[in-house]
């Protein structure tokens, strides 16, 4: 009985730790967009980031961001390919400052938020 409770506690703690978000510096003029699928976003993301799947960004962006003069940082799940495609679309839509931050894992390292 006790070992089963301990096992369950370990599982719950593991789930809690794996579903974390990480903070990045930003202000009211900065927006972070995570273009990964929602399931990946739920596993962990930059704190305050908006999750808009890269395939939906063209028709959903103005639901979240109405000011094209905000500084937008975009990241994806790999090496920045989908973030780059999203960047191009946002620039065509009039956003003035869009930055491709690359993949999520490398971004965590870059921001000093990863143990790797």
GUZATI-469961 format. One line per field, with one value per residue: chain; residue number from 1; residue in three letters; x, y, z of N, C-alpha, C, O in turn. Coordinates in Angstrom, 1 decimal, always signed. Example, Ala and Ser with C-alpha at 12.3 -4.5 7.8 and 13.67 -1.06 7.14 Angstrom:
BEGIN
c <- (A  A)
k <- (1  2)
r <- (ALA  SER)
n.X <- (+13.2  +12.8)
n.Y <- (-5.7  -2.2)
n.Z <- (+7.8  +7.1)
ca.X <- (+12.3  +13.7)
ca.Y <- (-4.5  -1.1)
ca.Z <- (+7.8  +7.1)
c.X <- (+13.2  +12.9)
c.Y <- (-3.3  +0.0)
c.Z <- (+7.8  +7.9)
o.X <- (+14.2  +13.4)
o.Y <- (-3.3  +1.1)
o.Z <- (+8.5  +8.0)
This chain:
BEGIN
c <- (A  A  A  A  A  A  A  A  A  A  A  A  A  A  A  A  A  A  A  A  A  A  A  A  A  A  A  A  A  A  A  A  A  A  A  A  A  A  A  A  A  A  A  A  A  A  A  A  A  A  A  A  A  A  A  A  A  A  A  A  A  A  A  A  A  A  A  A  A  A  A  A  A  A  A  A  A  A  A  A  A  A  A  A  A  A  A  A  A  A  A  A  A  A  A  A  A  A  A  A  A  A  A  A  A  A  A  A  A  A  A  A  A  A  A  A)
k <- (1  2  3  4  5  6  7  8  9  10  11  12  13  14  15  16  17  18  19  20  21  22  23  24  25  26  27  28  29  30  31  32  33  34  35  36  37  38  39  40  41  42  43  44  45  46  47  48  49  50  51  52  53  54  55  56  57  58  59  60  61  62  63  64  65  66  67  68  69  70  71  72  73  74  75  76  77  78  79  80  81  82  83  84  85  86  87  88  89  90  91  92  93  94  95  96  97  98  99  100  101  102  103  104  105  106  107  108  109  110  111  112  113  114  115  116)
r <- (UNK  UNK  UNK  UNK  UNK  UNK  UNK  UNK  UNK  UNK  UNK  UNK  UNK  UNK  UNK  UNK  UNK  UNK  UNK  UNK  UNK  UNK  UNK  UNK  UNK  UNK  UNK  UNK  UNK  UNK  UNK  UNK  UNK  UNK  UNK  UNK  UNK  UNK  UNK  UNK  UNK  UNK  UNK  UNK  UNK  UNK  UNK  UNK  UNK  UNK  UNK  UNK  UNK  UNK  UNK  UNK  UNK  UNK  UNK  UNK  UNK  UNK  UNK  UNK  UNK  UNK  UNK  UNK  UNK  UNK  UNK  UNK  UNK  UNK  UNK  UNK  UNK  UNK  UNK  UNK  UNK  UNK  UNK  UNK  UNK  UNK  UNK  UNK  UNK  UNK  UNK  UNK  UNK  UNK  UNK  UNK  UNK  UNK  UNK  UNK  UNK  UNK  UNK  UNK  UNK  UNK  UNK  UNK  UNK  UNK  UNK  UNK  UNK  UNK  UNK  UNK)
n.X <- (+0.8  +1.8  +4.0  +2.8  +1.5  +3.7  +4.8  +2.8  +2.9  +5.4  +5.0  +3.1  +4.6  +6.6  +5.1  +4.2  +6.7  +7.5  +5.7  +6.2  +6.7  +8.9  +10.5  +11.0  +12.7  +10.7  +8.6  +5.7  +5.7  +6.6  +6.1  +5.8  +5.6  +4.7  +4.9  +4.4  +2.6  -0.3  -0.1  +2.6  +3.2  +1.8  +3.4  +5.6  +6.7  +7.7  +7.3  +4.3  +4.1  +2.2  +0.3  +0.1  -0.5  +1.7  +0.5  -1.8  -1.3  -1.7  -4.4  -5.2  -3.6  -4.3  -6.3  -5.0  -2.9  -3.0  -1.5  +0.7  +3.2  +4.4  +7.2  +7.9  +8.6  +9.4  +9.2  +9.8  +9.4  +11.7  +14.3  +13.8  +12.6  +9.7  +9.1  +10.4  +8.9  +6.5  +7.4  +7.9  +5.3  +4.0  +5.5  +4.7  +2.1  +2.3  +3.6  +6.2  +8.6  +9.9  +11.2  +13.0  +13.4  +14.3  +14.4  +12.6  +14.1  +16.8  +16.4  +15.8  +18.3  +19.8  +18.7  +19.4  +17.9  +17.9  +19.0  +20.9)
n.Y <- (-1.2  +1.3  +1.5  +1.7  +4.2  +5.9  +5.4  +6.5  +9.2  +9.9  +9.7  +11.7  +13.9  +13.8  +14.3  +17.0  +18.3  +18.0  +19.4  +22.2  +25.8  +28.3  +31.3  +34.2  +37.3  +40.0  +42.7  +45.0  +45.6  +43.5  +40.3  +36.8  +34.1  +30.8  +28.4  +25.7  +22.5  +22.3  +20.2  +20.0  +22.5  +22.5  +20.8  +22.3  +25.6  +29.0  +31.3  +33.2  +33.1  +32.9  +30.5  +29.7  +27.7  +27.0  +26.7  +28.0  +30.6  +32.8  +33.4  +33.6  +35.4  +38.1  +37.8  +37.6  +39.5  +42.8  +45.0  +45.9  +46.9  +45.8  +44.0  +40.9  +37.7  +34.5  +31.0  +27.5  +23.9  +22.7  +23.5  +26.1  +26.4  +26.3  +28.5  +30.4  +30.4  +31.4  +33.9  +35.1  +35.3  +36.9  +39.3  +39.9  +40.5  +42.9  +43.2  +44.8  +44.2  +41.2  +38.3  +35.4  +32.9  +30.4  +26.9  +25.4  +24.0  +24.8  +27.5  +27.6  +26.9  +29.1  +31.2  +30.5  +28.8  +26.1  +23.0  +21.7)
n.Z <- (+0.0  +0.9  -0.8  -3.2  -3.0  -2.8  -5.3  -6.9  -6.1  -7.0  -9.8  -10.2  -9.4  -11.4  -13.7  -13.1  -13.1  -15.7  -17.2  -17.4  -17.5  -18.8  -18.0  -19.9  -20.6  -21.1  -22.1  -22.0  -24.7  -26.0  -27.5  -27.2  -29.3  -29.6  -32.0  -32.0  -32.0  -29.9  -27.9  -27.5  -26.5  -24.1  -22.7  -22.0  -22.1  -23.0  -20.5  -20.5  -23.2  -26.3  -27.8  -31.0  -33.6  -36.2  -38.8  -38.5  -38.1  -39.8  -39.9  -37.3  -35.8  -35.3  -33.5  -31.1  -31.1  -31.8  -32.4  -34.7  -34.3  -32.1  -30.7  -31.8  -30.9  -32.1  -31.8  -32.5  -32.6  -33.5  -35.5  -36.1  -38.5  -39.0  -37.4  -38.9  -41.3  -40.2  -39.4  -41.9  -42.9  -41.0  -41.4  -44.0  -43.4  -42.2  -39.7  -37.8  -36.4  -36.1  -34.7  -35.3  -33.1  -33.2  -32.3  -29.6  -27.5  -27.9  -27.5  -24.8  -23.8  -24.8  -23.4  -20.9  -19.4  -19.2  -18.1  -19.6)
ca.X <- (+0.0  +2.7  +4.9  +1.9  +1.3  +5.0  +4.9  +1.8  +3.5  +6.6  +4.4  +2.5  +5.7  +7.2  +4.2  +4.3  +8.0  +7.6  +4.7  +6.7  +7.0  +10.1  +10.3  +12.0  +12.5  +9.8  +7.8  +4.4  +5.8  +7.2  +5.2  +6.4  +4.6  +5.1  +4.1  +4.3  +1.3  -0.8  +0.3  +4.0  +3.1  +1.3  +4.5  +6.5  +6.8  +8.2  +6.2  +3.7  +4.0  +0.9  +0.4  -0.6  +0.1  +2.3  -0.4  -3.0  -0.9  -2.2  -5.8  -5.4  -2.7  -5.0  -7.1  -4.1  -2.0  -3.6  -0.5  +1.8  +4.5  +5.0  +8.3  +7.4  +9.6  +8.7  +10.0  +9.1  +9.9  +12.9  +15.5  +13.4  +12.0  +8.3  +9.2  +10.8  +7.8  +5.6  +8.0  +7.6  +3.8  +3.7  +6.1  +3.8  +0.9  +2.6  +4.4  +7.4  +9.8  +9.6  +12.5  +13.0  +14.3  +14.7  +13.7  +12.4  +15.2  +17.9  +16.0  +16.0  +19.8  +20.2  +18.2  +20.0  +16.8  +18.0  +20.2  +21.9)
ca.Y <- (+0.0  +2.5  +1.6  +2.2  +5.6  +6.5  +5.4  +7.5  +10.5  +10.1  +9.9  +13.1  +14.9  +13.8  +15.1  +18.4  +18.9  +17.9  +20.4  +23.5  +26.9  +29.0  +32.7  +35.0  +38.7  +40.7  +43.8  +45.2  +45.8  +42.3  +39.2  +35.6  +33.2  +29.4  +27.9  +24.3  +22.0  +22.5  +19.2  +20.4  +23.8  +22.1  +20.1  +23.3  +26.8  +30.2  +31.9  +34.3  +32.9  +32.6  +29.3  +29.7  +26.7  +27.7  +26.6  +28.9  +32.0  +33.8  +33.8  +33.7  +36.3  +39.3  +37.5  +37.7  +40.7  +43.8  +46.0  +45.4  +47.5  +45.1  +43.2  +39.5  +36.6  +33.3  +29.8  +26.3  +22.7  +22.1  +24.4  +27.4  +26.3  +26.8  +29.9  +31.3  +30.5  +32.2  +35.2  +35.7  +35.6  +38.1  +40.5  +40.3  +41.1  +44.3  +43.3  +45.5  +43.6  +39.8  +37.6  +33.9  +32.5  +29.0  +25.8  +25.6  +23.5  +25.6  +28.8  +27.4  +27.0  +30.4  +32.0  +30.0  +28.2  +24.7  +22.3  +21.1)
ca.Z <- (+0.0  +1.0  -2.0  -4.3  -2.8  -3.2  -6.8  -7.5  -5.8  -8.0  -11.1  -10.2  -9.4  -12.7  -14.6  -12.8  -13.5  -17.2  -17.8  -16.8  -18.4  -18.5  -18.2  -20.7  -20.3  -22.0  -21.5  -22.6  -26.1  -26.5  -27.5  -27.6  -29.9  -29.7  -33.1  -32.0  -31.7  -28.5  -27.0  -27.1  -25.7  -22.7  -22.0  -21.5  -23.0  -22.4  -19.7  -21.2  -24.7  -26.9  -28.6  -32.3  -34.4  -37.4  -39.9  -38.2  -37.7  -40.7  -39.7  -35.8  -35.1  -34.9  -32.3  -30.0  -31.2  -32.8  -32.6  -35.6  -33.9  -31.0  -31.0  -31.8  -30.9  -32.5  -31.7  -32.8  -31.9  -34.1  -35.7  -36.5  -39.9  -38.9  -36.9  -40.1  -42.2  -39.5  -39.5  -43.2  -43.0  -40.2  -42.0  -45.1  -42.8  -41.6  -38.4  -38.1  -35.8  -35.8  -34.5  -35.2  -32.0  -33.4  -31.7  -28.1  -26.6  -28.1  -26.9  -23.4  -23.5  -25.1  -22.3  -19.6  -18.6  -19.3  -17.3  -20.6)
c.X <- (+0.9  +3.5  +4.0  +1.6  +2.6  +5.1  +4.0  +2.3  +4.6  +6.0  +3.8  +3.6  +6.4  +6.4  +4.2  +5.5  +8.1  +6.7  +5.0  +6.7  +8.2  +9.9  +11.4  +11.7  +11.7  +9.1  +6.5  +4.5  +6.4  +6.2  +6.0  +5.3  +5.3  +4.2  +4.1  +2.9  +1.0  -0.3  +1.8  +4.0  +2.7  +2.5  +5.5  +6.6  +7.4  +7.0  +5.6  +3.5  +2.6  +1.2  -0.5  +0.1  +0.5  +1.3  -1.6  -2.6  -1.5  -3.6  -6.1  -4.6  -3.4  -6.0  -6.3  -3.3  -2.6  -2.6  +0.6  +3.2  +5.1  +6.2  +7.8  +8.5  +8.9  +9.7  +9.1  +9.7  +11.2  +14.0  +15.1  +12.7  +10.6  +8.2  +9.5  +9.7  +6.7  +6.1  +7.7  +6.2  +3.5  +4.3  +5.2  +2.5  +1.1  +3.3  +5.8  +8.7  +9.5  +11.0  +12.3  +14.0  +14.7  +13.8  +13.6  +13.5  +16.4  +17.7  +16.2  +17.5  +20.3  +19.8  +18.7  +18.9  +16.8  +19.2  +21.2  +23.0)
c.Y <- (+1.3  +2.6  +2.1  +3.7  +6.4  +6.5  +6.4  +9.0  +10.9  +10.4  +11.3  +14.1  +15.0  +14.6  +16.6  +19.0  +18.9  +19.0  +21.8  +24.6  +27.6  +30.4  +33.3  +36.5  +39.3  +41.8  +44.0  +45.3  +44.6  +41.1  +37.9  +34.7  +31.8  +28.8  +26.4  +23.8  +22.2  +21.5  +19.5  +21.6  +23.4  +21.4  +21.1  +24.4  +28.0  +30.9  +33.1  +34.2  +32.5  +31.4  +29.5  +28.8  +27.4  +27.7  +27.5  +30.3  +33.1  +34.3  +33.9  +34.8  +37.5  +39.1  +37.7  +39.0  +41.6  +44.9  +45.5  +46.0  +46.8  +44.2  +41.7  +38.6  +35.3  +32.1  +28.6  +25.1  +22.2  +23.1  +25.8  +27.5  +26.9  +28.2  +30.9  +31.5  +31.5  +33.7  +35.9  +36.1  +36.8  +39.4  +40.9  +40.9  +42.4  +44.4  +43.8  +44.8  +42.2  +39.1  +36.1  +33.5  +31.0  +28.0  +26.0  +25.2  +24.4  +27.0  +28.7  +27.5  +28.4  +31.4  +31.6  +29.4  +26.7  +24.2  +21.8  +22.0)
c.Z <- (+0.0  -0.3  -3.2  -4.2  -3.1  -4.7  -7.4  -7.2  -6.8  -9.4  -11.2  -10.2  -10.7  -13.7  -14.3  -13.3  -15.0  -17.8  -17.2  -17.9  -17.9  -18.9  -19.1  -20.4  -21.5  -21.3  -22.3  -24.1  -26.8  -26.4  -27.9  -28.1  -30.1  -30.9  -33.2  -31.8  -30.2  -27.5  -26.6  -26.2  -24.3  -22.0  -21.4  -22.6  -22.3  -21.7  -20.4  -22.7  -25.1  -27.8  -29.8  -33.2  -35.7  -38.6  -39.7  -38.0  -38.5  -40.4  -38.2  -35.1  -34.6  -33.8  -31.0  -29.9  -32.2  -33.1  -33.4  -35.2  -32.7  -31.5  -30.8  -31.9  -31.1  -32.3  -32.1  -32.1  -32.4  -34.2  -36.2  -37.9  -39.8  -38.3  -38.1  -41.1  -41.6  -39.6  -40.8  -43.4  -42.2  -40.8  -43.2  -44.6  -42.2  -40.3  -38.7  -37.6  -35.3  -35.8  -34.5  -34.2  -32.1  -32.7  -30.2  -27.3  -26.7  -27.5  -25.4  -23.0  -23.7  -23.9  -20.9  -18.7  -18.7  -18.5  -18.3  -20.8)
o.X <- (+0.7  +3.7  +4.6  +1.6  +2.5  +5.5  +4.4  +2.2  +4.8  +6.5  +4.0  +3.5  +6.8  +6.9  +4.2  +5.5  +8.7  +6.9  +4.2  +6.8  +8.5  +9.4  +12.5  +10.6  +11.9  +9.0  +6.1  +3.5  +6.7  +5.5  +6.8  +4.2  +6.4  +3.0  +3.8  +2.0  +1.9  +0.0  +2.1  +4.8  +3.2  +2.5  +6.3  +6.5  +7.6  +6.0  +6.4  +2.9  +1.8  +2.1  -1.7  +1.3  -0.2  +1.3  -2.3  -3.5  -1.8  -3.9  -7.2  -4.9  -3.1  -6.5  -6.8  -3.0  -2.7  -2.8  +1.4  +4.2  +6.2  +6.2  +7.4  +9.3  +7.9  +10.8  +7.9  +10.4  +11.8  +14.6  +15.9  +12.4  +10.2  +7.3  +9.0  +9.5  +6.1  +5.3  +7.2  +5.9  +2.8  +3.7  +5.0  +1.9  +0.1  +3.6  +6.4  +9.7  +8.9  +11.8  +11.5  +15.2  +15.4  +12.7  +14.5  +14.0  +17.0  +18.6  +16.7  +17.8  +21.0  +20.6  +18.4  +19.0  +15.8  +20.1  +22.3  +23.9)
o.Y <- (+2.2  +3.8  +2.8  +4.4  +7.5  +7.5  +7.1  +9.8  +12.0  +11.3  +12.0  +15.1  +16.1  +15.3  +17.3  +20.1  +19.8  +19.3  +22.5  +24.3  +27.6  +30.8  +32.8  +36.8  +39.1  +41.9  +43.1  +45.2  +44.6  +41.0  +38.0  +34.5  +31.7  +28.7  +25.8  +24.6  +22.3  +21.8  +19.2  +21.7  +24.0  +21.4  +20.8  +24.1  +27.9  +31.0  +34.0  +35.0  +32.0  +31.4  +29.4  +29.0  +28.2  +28.7  +27.8  +31.2  +34.2  +35.5  +34.3  +35.1  +37.9  +40.0  +38.0  +39.6  +41.3  +45.6  +44.7  +45.6  +47.3  +43.8  +41.4  +38.6  +35.0  +32.2  +28.6  +25.3  +21.3  +23.6  +26.5  +28.6  +27.7  +29.0  +32.0  +32.6  +32.3  +34.6  +37.0  +37.1  +37.7  +40.4  +42.1  +41.7  +43.0  +45.5  +43.5  +44.9  +42.0  +39.2  +35.7  +33.6  +30.5  +28.2  +26.7  +25.9  +24.7  +27.7  +29.7  +28.2  +28.9  +32.3  +32.3  +29.4  +26.1  +24.9  +21.4  +21.7)
o.Z <- (-0.8  -0.7  -4.1  -5.2  -3.8  -5.3  -8.4  -8.1  -7.2  -10.1  -12.2  -10.9  -11.2  -14.5  -15.3  -13.9  -15.6  -19.0  -16.7  -19.1  -16.7  -19.9  -19.1  -20.0  -22.6  -20.1  -23.1  -24.8  -28.0  -25.4  -28.8  -27.6  -30.7  -30.7  -34.2  -31.4  -29.3  -26.4  -25.4  -25.3  -23.3  -20.7  -20.5  -23.8  -21.1  -22.3  -20.8  -23.3  -24.3  -28.6  -29.7  -33.6  -36.3  -39.4  -40.7  -37.9  -38.0  -40.6  -37.8  -34.0  -33.5  -33.2  -29.9  -28.9  -33.4  -34.1  -32.9  -35.8  -32.2  -32.7  -29.7  -32.8  -30.4  -32.7  -32.0  -31.1  -31.8  -33.2  -36.7  -38.3  -40.6  -38.7  -38.1  -41.6  -42.3  -39.7  -40.9  -43.9  -42.7  -40.7  -43.4  -45.3  -41.7  -39.8  -39.7  -38.2  -34.3  -36.7  -33.7  -34.3  -31.3  -32.5  -29.6  -26.4  -25.7  -27.0  -24.8  -22.0  -22.9  -23.6  -19.9  -17.5  -18.3  -18.4  -17.8  -21.6)
